[in-house]
Amino acid sequence: MKISIRPSTLLLFLLFCSLPAVAQRRDSTRVRDSIRTYAKEGIVVTGTRNEVRVKDSPVRVEVIGKERIRTTAMVTLADLLKEQTGLLMQGNVRTGVQMNGLGPDYTMILIDGQPMVGRVAGVLDLSRVSVGNIERVEIVKGPMSSMYGSEALAGVINVITKRPNDGYGGRVSSQYLYHGQSEIQAEGTYGSATTELSAFANYKNSPSFTISTTSGEWPYSSFEDGTLHLKGLWTVAKGLKIKGSARAFGTHTRGTFVESVLGQIATNTGSVAQYDLSGTAGVEYTSGKAHLLANAYATMYNERYNFDVPQGERGTVDDLLRRTARLYTQYDLLMGVNDRMTIGGEFLYEDIGGSRYYDSLTPGYKPFYRTYVAFTQWEGLPNDWISYVVSARLDDNNVYGTAISPRFSVLLKPGEHLRFSGSIGTGFKAPDFRQNFIEFSNRLPGAGYDLIGAARLGVQLQPERSLSYDLGLRYEDAVFDVDDAHVLMNAEVRAFRNDLHNLIEYYLYGSFDGRNVYSYRNLARVYTQGLEVNLRTVVAFDEVGSFGFSGGYQLLDAMDKEVLDAIDNGQAGTIDKPLTRDDYHGLWGRSRHSGNLRLQYDSPDRVWSANVRFQFIGKYGDESLDKNGIVISDPPRRVLDRDDEFVEGYTVMNVACTRSFTVGEIENALTVGAGLNNILNVSNPQYIPGLVGRQFFVQAGYRF
């Protein structure tokens, strides 16, 4: 579908962005205050599960602040993360995140420190999380199993929601996005010295539409969803706090859509309904140098498919129900002036049911995991120029046994702005319910396969393990004056490597009744390694405003050691020729080159801003494009070894402009915005369904 931009539309957008700002003082003090918003010292909690200044955290933590959300058309967490260096969105049906070259099922997603549930095919759909009430997002790359256990082998993403200011407050906002999600949000808060209450609600919908490409017509079904999030905190007495939260999410998709799975193009007409409910209650007690935290957490996730084609013996209905209960306690004690000891424990119960996990031999049985956890951590600050953290965690599970995960991180601070960081740690990932117990048939037109969990076939899967290294050099938050300009400089170089073994892989088990049957096994040994470079500069002028430049680049190398061994032993090849290391291009689904660029302008009084953003994703292999079948036989592998097995790389360009107005005595109470996403009109529904061509948006919000 070809979309054109009318000259009048572009002219109105430029005129909107050039509206004069409301007259406010434009002295150098205000401009320097403005630039300090880029360099302010934030507090993070994800790296050590304790509050620490981001500059002093031995565990490297990246922070995405609310300013980035406010000045763009970001609706979901997936929108927010895809502009972060080293994070790539993956998934043909759901949108997950690839980190450190590892797939979506290796990254733990938290909301206010509590894990999300609802993985399907290993993917947590990040489009379920609205950015409307997000204060910041904290990202830790590298294995964090020493504090968070399984699913944190690649890293952790923690979504921190807003806390209320003193008094009553509220906000309403809306956004329209062409060929995308339109949204309405409402938020109410109350804060005092002893009480914090907040409520957030949103509603999103998207009408059905069709994309026309050279490969055919690609329908996108309509959907609607909504979120309600309630939080409260009560300071009962000095040092004693009680807190709780509840979150509900529901979505409904209906119509005709096309899915590309395992290289098969499947057409489906019907509906999908999903909802999840979660709640947490906790108590915190602080006395002198000691702090005690105890939390109880429960969640339930349900989804139900209504197909127009029977899916084997289960008929036209396919459903899933997953439940989780978690008890968590943590005790911290300051030792002397600078050191802190942490000990804690956790009990976790999970079960799963539905048509995909039905056991005909034991009706009513639900596969379950029961895990007991103990962990400890020591944070040391022997002097002003060094800090470190040592942590370890023991997980004991009824299915996969015991796992111990240690980690050591250190930060050297030879100067005010210079930081050297390094870490070494192990990670583990337990086999999930899908890999062990699933029993699923896909009979949609264009497809036809079965998927059976390893335990159903009598195979005992082992946990995946990793050994990872991370080194970084940062020059950060240096603010200085050059003539009439105030300049902020940040730069970073980071190198990482992950060595994984016992990797659980998806493989062709056999063929029955003309259908392929797939399952899972422990075989692969792989490594991912790479280099990240990030640069951020802000130049502010007293009378003109501030100009920001930020850019990042990742070089990724991801290889299957089984394939490399077969090549070296002369056991890899096609009918045409033996396979060489030069022929082998690494793991499927990984871009060797990726990057981002952002140019930002803010007026001196910060009432309006404009930005241009670029995302570059290099070419990557897709196994459905494989041309020469099995290249090594033990274990059998399809290998990325031809140029025509790649999905072409692409660049996405977005522009946005926001304008704020003072209403009464409230500065920046009203904010309006407009912009264009994917200006270059990139579209590839078959392999990149999230790219639907050019989109424009308008948004408005009112804060009171």
Buried (B, 14 or more C-beta within 10 A) or exposed (E): BEBEEEEEEEEEBEEBBEEEBBEEEBEBEBBBEBBBBBBEEBEBBBBBBBEBEBBBBBBBBBBBBBBBBBBBBBBBBBBBBBBBBBBBBBBBBBBBBBBBBBBBBBBBBBBBBBBBBBBBBBBBBBBBBBBBBBEBBBBBBBBBBBBBBBBBBBBBBBBBBBEBEEEEBBBBBBBBBBBBBBBBBBBBBBBEEEEBBBBBBBBBBBEBBEBEEEEEEBBBBBBBBBBBBBBBBEBEEEBBBBBBBBBBBBBBBBBBBBBBBBEBBBBBBBBBBBBBBBBBBBBBBBEEEEBBBBBBBBBBBBBBBBBEBEBBEBEEBBBBBBBBBBBBBBBBBBEEEEBBBBBBBBBBBBBBBBBBBBBEEEEEEBBBBEBBBEBBBBBBBEEEEBBBBBBBBBBBBEBBEEBEBEBBBBBBBEEEBEBBBBBBBBBBBBBBBBBBBBBBBBBBEBBBBBBBBBBBEEBEBBBBBBBBBBBBBBBBBBBEEEEEBBBBBBBBBBBBBBBBBBBBBBBBBEEEEEBBBBBBBBBBBBBBBBBBBBBBBBBBBBEBBBBBEBBBBBBBBBBBBBBBEBBEEEBBBBEEEEBEEEBBBBBBBBBBBBBBBBBBBBBBBBBBBBBBBBBBBBBBBBBBBBEBEEBBEEBEBBBBBBEEBBBEBBBBBBBBBBBBBBEEEEBBBBBBBBBBBBBEBBBBBBBBBBBBBBBBBBBBBBBE
